[in-house]
Amino acid sequence: MEYLYAALLLHKAGKEITEENLTAVLNAAGVDVDTNRVKSLVAALKGVDIDEALASAAMVATAPVAGGDAATEAAAEEEKKEEEEEEEIDEADLGLGSLFG
């Protein structure tokens, strides 16, 4: 994560994201720099409009969740199953308790 944060810091400061600049920021932060990771990140960010990527990620993160959203429904269904399983376990415990108590 620190590599990506360093790239974002450079971008915010208006500096070019190069291997040298990224390494300098990571060194300043006390990170033991892996040159392969630096090279990979710089290569991956070539041609990427970081402002557009951030705006797009922000839109996804703040998008309103609709009542019919499949992911929301799946999460609610999973929670309901977990609650039912907990109830079954509690009832089973009560049955065993009555045998010995």
Phi, psi and omega in degrees: 000324183298332179292316179293319177300319179297319178295319179294323177297315177300316179299313181298325180279355179079018180264153178287140179271096179241168178299319181294313181294318180296317179297319180296318180294316180295318177298318180297331179274358178082021181272138173283105191282131174260110185297330178294320178293322178297311180300317181297317181294315179299317179295319181292330182272352179299127178082000180270130175274100186297320179300317179294318179297319179293318179296319180294320178293322179294323179294320179293318183291330184255006180296136179293144180268121181280155181298332182263013181296127183298321180294320179294317179296319179296319179295319179294320179294319178296317178297319179297318179298318180297319179296319179295320179296320178297319179296319179297320179295317179299317180296321178295319177299320179296321180296317180291324179297324181288335178291324185254356186243000000 
